[in-house]
Amino acid sequence: MKQTTYKTADMNVWQGRTDTDEGPLALRWHQQVQSLFGNAPAGVALLGFCSDAGVRRNQGNPGAAAGPGALRCAAANLSWHGSRPVYDGGDVICHEDELESAQAIYAEQVARLLNEGHKVVGLGGGHEIAFGSFSGLMQHLQAQGTLPKVGIINFDAHLDLRRSARPSSGTPFNQCAHLCEQLNTAFHYTCIGVSRCHNTAALFERAAELNTRIVHDEQLLSWNPIPLFDAVDMALAEADVIYLTICLDVLPASLAPGVSAPAVRGMDMGLLEAALDRILASNKVMMADIAELNPSRDHQSLTARVAARLLARLAG
């Protein structure tokens, strides 16, 4: 009987062009990404979350379970400019509707990798990956004996604060808030790129209850980055550790058609990259992920290529 499971990396997906005549400065990702092994030197560990269960429960368009594989394929041929090891840590595969089990197993794997000294970058999968990522980070921090102030920075057209008896891709940050309450620690949540048209009044009410810092898509203007940078700086100032998550539907549909709910307006890619650079420069990011890549809706693999560019930035 099939069930949700963790599967080690299939390194066969890491294939691409090889420029042997140009020497060691012409390397690409497929030549550098390694299979994760015991006692590996600290580096960046990629961990896939193959799940459609949350999107289905949220009445969205399934297909994101194939996202981690598509993202790896898109990243494989990128030019290599890294300075630290990057490992493929495999996938947690959600079987049918076993979302709660998948989130728990994913959290265990995140905590394990963090305990081994790696920075973890998650590959989604629906945005239900977020609760698994955050839970794993909190497990790791608890194991260190102290619980520092943890901040969440989410680039997303949706608040994902839905109150529901069953977890879904629309509930992860509400779940994170409940976990913080259980751990008796503050919930610090910043959501950037929010579309007023695609979040109900009930979601904005929940955001207000949780003191969520919101930057609307209409505030994200390339000629005036101050609202964006102010929000980022405040989020960084109030936290010791950052969990950074990118839902690809924060980008316009022209750049990211391969998501469950493509954005009409979205956030400029240049602004997103500038914000990521500002966040990463803080050296507070311990856990990051990219969510909602849906290859079945992705014209010419454009969204996968955008996600791969973001992955390279997150991996440094």
ZAMARTI-447963 format. One line per 5 residues: number of its first residue (from 1); their letters; for each residue x, y, z of C-alpha. Coordinates in steps of 0.1 Angstrom, whole numbers, plus 5000, padded with zeros to 4 digits. Layout:
N
NUM> A> X/Y/Z ~ ... .
//
This chain:
316
1> MKQTT> 5000/5000/5000 ~ 5014/5034/4990 ~ 5019/5061/5016 ~ 5036/5094/5020 ~ 5073/5089/5021 .
6> YKTAD> 5108/5105/5020 ~ 5128/5095/4989 ~ 5165/5102/4985 ~ 5177/5122/4955 ~ 5176/5109/4919 .
11> MNVWQ> 5207/5125/4905 ~ 5197/5116/4869 ~ 5177/5148/4867 ~ 5209/5168/4869 ~ 5219/5168/4833 .
16> GRTDT> 5228/5196/4808 ~ 5254/5212/4786 ~ 5291/5206/4792 ~ 5317/5230/4780 ~ 5348/5209/4784 .
21> DEGPL> 5370/5232/4762 ~ 5365/5262/4784 ~ 5379/5247/4816 ~ 5367/5249/4853 ~ 5352/5284/4849 .
26> ALRWH> 5326/5270/4825 ~ 5308/5248/4850 ~ 5270/5245/4853 ~ 5248/5234/4881 ~ 5244/5198/4869 .
31> QQVQS> 5282/5194/4873 ~ 5283/5208/4909 ~ 5251/5196/4927 ~ 5260/5166/4948 ~ 5239/5138/4963 .
36> LFGNA> 5237/5144/5001 ~ 5258/5120/5021 ~ 5265/5115/5058 ~ 5289/5140/5074 ~ 5289/5162/5042 .
41> PAGVA> 5305/5196/5047 ~ 5279/5223/5055 ~ 5264/5238/5024 ~ 5230/5244/5008 ~ 5206/5214/5008 .
46> LLGFC> 5177/5213/4984 ~ 5146/5194/4996 ~ 5116/5188/4974 ~ 5080/5187/4986 ~ 5059/5169/4960 .
51> SDAGV> 5023/5177/4969 ~ 4990/5186/4953 ~ 4969/5178/4983 ~ 4968/5213/4997 ~ 4960/5229/4963 .
56> RRNQG> 4932/5204/4958 ~ 4918/5211/4993 ~ 4920/5248/4985 ~ 4899/5243/4953 ~ 4929/5252/4931 .
61> NPGAA> 4945/5238/4900 ~ 4966/5207/4908 ~ 4999/5199/4892 ~ 5024/5214/4916 ~ 5035/5179/4928 .
66> AGPGA> 5057/5178/4897 ~ 5072/5212/4906 ~ 5104/5200/4923 ~ 5114/5179/4894 ~ 5107/5206/4869 .
71> LRCAA> 5127/5231/4890 ~ 5157/5208/4892 ~ 5156/5203/4854 ~ 5155/5241/4848 ~ 5183/5247/4873 .
76> ANLSW> 5205/5220/4859 ~ 5218/5240/4830 ~ 5223/5273/4848 ~ 5259/5286/4849 ~ 5276/5279/4882 .
81> HGSRP> 5288/5309/4902 ~ 5286/5294/4937 ~ 5312/5292/4964 ~ 5298/5266/4987 ~ 5285/5230/4982 .
86> VYDGG> 5250/5225/4970 ~ 5234/5191/4977 ~ 5202/5175/4965 ~ 5185/5162/4997 ~ 5157/5143/4979 .
91> DVICH> 5119/5146/4981 ~ 5090/5142/5005 ~ 5063/5127/4983 ~ 5027/5133/4995 ~ 5005/5103/4986 .
96> EDELE> 4970/5113/4976 ~ 4954/5133/5005 ~ 4979/5126/5032 ~ 4988/5163/5036 ~ 4992/5163/5074 .
101> SAQAI> 5016/5133/5072 ~ 5036/5149/5044 ~ 5040/5182/5063 ~ 5052/5163/5094 ~ 5077/5142/5074 .
106> YAEQV> 5089/5173/5056 ~ 5094/5191/5089 ~ 5115/5162/5102 ~ 5137/5163/5071 ~ 5142/5201/5074 .
111> ARLLN> 5151/5198/5110 ~ 5176/5170/5103 ~ 5193/5190/5075 ~ 5195/5221/5097 ~ 5209/5201/5126 .
116> EGHKV> 5236/5189/5102 ~ 5246/5225/5096 ~ 5231/5231/5061 ~ 5210/5260/5049 ~ 5178/5244/5035 .
121> VGLGG> 5160/5256/5003 ~ 5127/5239/4998 ~ 5113/5231/4963 ~ 5075/5231/4960 ~ 5049/5218/4955 .
126> GHEIA> 5019/5238/4967 ~ 5024/5265/4993 ~ 5014/5240/5020 ~ 5052/5235/5020 ~ 5053/5266/5042 .
131> FGSFS> 5040/5249/5074 ~ 5064/5220/5070 ~ 5093/5244/5064 ~ 5084/5266/5094 ~ 5077/5236/5117 .
136> GLMQH> 5111/5220/5108 ~ 5129/5253/5115 ~ 5112/5256/5149 ~ 5121/5220/5157 ~ 5157/5227/5149 .
141> LQAQG> 5158/5259/5170 ~ 5141/5242/5199 ~ 5168/5214/5198 ~ 5195/5242/5202 ~ 5180/5249/5237 .
146> TLPKV> 5168/5284/5229 ~ 5141/5299/5208 ~ 5151/5331/5191 ~ 5127/5355/5175 ~ 5117/5341/5142 .
151> GIINF> 5102/5362/5114 ~ 5084/5350/5083 ~ 5088/5370/5050 ~ 5064/5357/5023 ~ 5063/5370/4988 .
156> DAHLD> 5028/5361/4977 ~ 4997/5375/4961 ~ 4977/5357/4988 ~ 4979/5360/5026 ~ 4973/5322/5031 .
161> LRRSA> 4958/5328/5065 ~ 4926/5309/5059 ~ 4909/5295/5090 ~ 4899/5259/5082 ~ 4896/5226/5101 .
166> RPSSG> 4917/5210/5074 ~ 4951/5223/5063 ~ 4955/5234/5027 ~ 4976/5256/5005 ~ 4955/5285/5018 .
171> TPFNQ> 4962/5278/5055 ~ 4999/5275/5062 ~ 5006/5308/5079 ~ 4975/5304/5101 ~ 4990/5271/5111 .
176> CAHLC> 5023/5288/5118 ~ 5005/5313/5140 ~ 4989/5285/5160 ~ 5023/5267/5163 ~ 5038/5300/5177 .
181> EQLNT> 5010/5302/5202 ~ 5016/5266/5213 ~ 5053/5274/5217 ~ 5046/5306/5236 ~ 5065/5327/5211 .
186> AFHYT> 5056/5358/5190 ~ 5043/5354/5155 ~ 5061/5378/5131 ~ 5046/5377/5096 ~ 5053/5400/5066 .
191> CIGVS> 5035/5393/5033 ~ 5046/5412/5003 ~ 5027/5415/4970 ~ 4992/5410/4983 ~ 4964/5414/4959 .
196> RCHNT> 4934/5431/4974 ~ 4912/5416/4947 ~ 4922/5380/4956 ~ 4920/5381/4994 ~ 4886/5382/5011 .
201> AALFE> 4877/5406/5039 ~ 4879/5377/5063 ~ 4915/5371/5054 ~ 4924/5408/5060 ~ 4906/5406/5093 .
206> RAAEL> 4927/5376/5103 ~ 4958/5394/5092 ~ 4949/5423/5114 ~ 4943/5400/5144 ~ 4978/5386/5139 .
211> NTRIV> 4995/5421/5133 ~ 5006/5410/5098 ~ 5027/5435/5079 ~ 5013/5438/5044 ~ 5026/5453/5013 .
216> HDEQL> 5000/5454/4985 ~ 5009/5448/4949 ~ 4998/5483/4941 ~ 5025/5497/4964 ~ 5053/5478/4945 .
221> LSWNP> 5065/5504/4921 ~ 5099/5502/4904 ~ 5104/5539/4907 ~ 5096/5540/4944 ~ 5110/5510/4963 .
226> IPLFD> 5106/5527/4997 ~ 5074/5509/5008 ~ 5090/5475/4999 ~ 5124/5483/5015 ~ 5108/5498/5047 .
231> AVDMA> 5087/5466/5052 ~ 5117/5444/5046 ~ 5139/5464/5070 ~ 5112/5463/5097 ~ 5108/5425/5093 .
236> LAEAD> 5146/5420/5096 ~ 5149/5443/5126 ~ 5122/5424/5147 ~ 5137/5389/5141 ~ 5169/5370/5149 .
241> VIYLT> 5161/5343/5123 ~ 5142/5346/5090 ~ 5121/5320/5072 ~ 5119/5333/5036 ~ 5092/5319/5013 .
246> ICLDV> 5084/5328/4977 ~ 5051/5318/4961 ~ 5056/5322/4924 ~ 5021/5336/4919 ~ 5035/5369/4933 .
251> LPASL> 5049/5375/4898 ~ 5028/5386/4869 ~ 5013/5359/4847 ~ 5035/5369/4818 ~ 5065/5357/4838 .
256> APGVS> 5048/5330/4859 ~ 5019/5313/4841 ~ 5027/5280/4856 ~ 5010/5284/4890 ~ 4976/5275/4904 .
261> APAVR> 4963/5311/4903 ~ 4983/5334/4879 ~ 4985/5371/4889 ~ 4969/5398/4869 ~ 4993/5425/4881 .
266> GMDMG> 5020/5409/4902 ~ 5054/5421/4914 ~ 5082/5432/4891 ~ 5110/5407/4890 ~ 5137/5433/4895 .
271> LLEAA> 5120/5445/4927 ~ 5117/5409/4939 ~ 5154/5403/4933 ~ 5164/5436/4950 ~ 5143/5426/4980 .
276> LDRIL> 5158/5392/4982 ~ 5193/5406/4981 ~ 5185/5429/5009 ~ 5171/5400/5030 ~ 5199/5376/5022 .
281> ASNKV> 5225/5403/5031 ~ 5212/5402/5067 ~ 5226/5367/5071 ~ 5195/5359/5091 ~ 5179/5335/5065 .
286> MMADI> 5182/5299/5078 ~ 5153/5284/5058 ~ 5138/5294/5024 ~ 5116/5278/4998 ~ 5099/5284/4965 .
291> AELNP> 5063/5273/4961 ~ 5035/5267/4936 ~ 5054/5257/4905 ~ 5029/5238/4883 ~ 5045/5224/4852 .
296> SRDHQ> 5012/5213/4837 ~ 5003/5250/4833 ~ 5037/5263/4825 ~ 5040/5277/4789 ~ 5075/5268/4775 .
301> SLTAR> 5087/5261/4810 ~ 5089/5299/4817 ~ 5079/5297/4853 ~ 5104/5269/4860 ~ 5132/5290/4845 .
306> VAARL> 5122/5320/4866 ~ 5121/5297/4897 ~ 5155/5284/4888 ~ 5169/5319/4887 ~ 5154/5326/4921 .
311> LARLA> 5168/5293/4934 ~ 5203/5303/4923 ~ 5199/5336/4942 ~ 5187/5318/4974 ~ 5216/5293/4972 .
316> G> 5241/5321/4968 .
//
